[in-house]
Amino acid sequence: MNKFVVHIVVSALCILVPIVVLVYGYWDIHQPKVGPVGDGKPNYPTLPQLLPIIICFLLGVGNLPIAIMRYRQNKRASHEDRKNED
């Protein structure tokens, strides 16, 4: 696996992981927390808590097209190099 494929995989993970974290957080917020765990009020996330998740998602969305372009350019260049060797 070369660095271009790793770039695509990491970009995809940067898109999927924040989505999973937000879905889990949304589910967890709506679970009743009474007794020794809490007072029953939902604990909504604040902007400083959401900022890393949002930034990770935006980096993944921004880097995925770049990673795909670089992969295609490398694939095209390596294919042309093989043609020139023959």
Secondary structure, DSSP 8 states (H G I E B T S, - for coil): --HHHHHHHHHHHHHHHHHHHHHHHHHHHTS---TTS--S------HHHHHHHHHHHHHHHHHHHHHHHHHHHHHHHHHHHHHHH-
